[in-house]
Amino acid sequence: MIGEDLDTRERMDLAGVAGMPGYQVILDIMESACQIAETRHFQTMRPDKADREKIIASLGMCIAQREFFETVQKKITYEVELARAPKPQVMNEEDLEIREITEPFQ
């Protein structure tokens, strides 16, 4: 599991937030920030215009930013499933990594 599991109260609070319309707005803003950074990287970090170290550093930041965004989504999905179901479908970190977050929270 990614980090420590939340306690029951925290899990229920998170499920409440994830079910609100504003939650999707937050996800959209976070994903947009990733896309902006990635676009900026590919537009400005061209091999003929930047040195190798800057390209690698910029790419590393884009990867880290996207990884953070996706990890937060997966953790929230996992905890919300625990809150909503007596037997969660997501049982371990391997299942969590391959599962796509495509279903909206209800």
C-alpha positions, 0 to 999 in steps of 0.5 A: 500500500502507498503510505499508511492506511487512514483511520476510519474517520479520515477515510470517511471524510476523504470519501465525502470530499471525493464525492463532491463536484469540486473534487474533480475540479481539483484533479483537473487543476492538478493534471493541467499543471502536469500538462503545462510542465510537460508541454513547456519541457517539450517546447523549450528543451530541444537537444539543439537549444539546451544542454543535456543536464538541463534537459534531464533535469527538466524531464525529471521534474515532469516525471516526478510531478506526474508521478505525484499526481497519479500516486495521490489519485491512486491513494484516494481511490484505494482509501475511498474503496475501503470506506465504501466497501467491506471488502475492497477490490484493491487489495495491494500495491500491485493491484493499485498500480495497474488499475486505471482511475476511470470511474467517477466517485459517486 
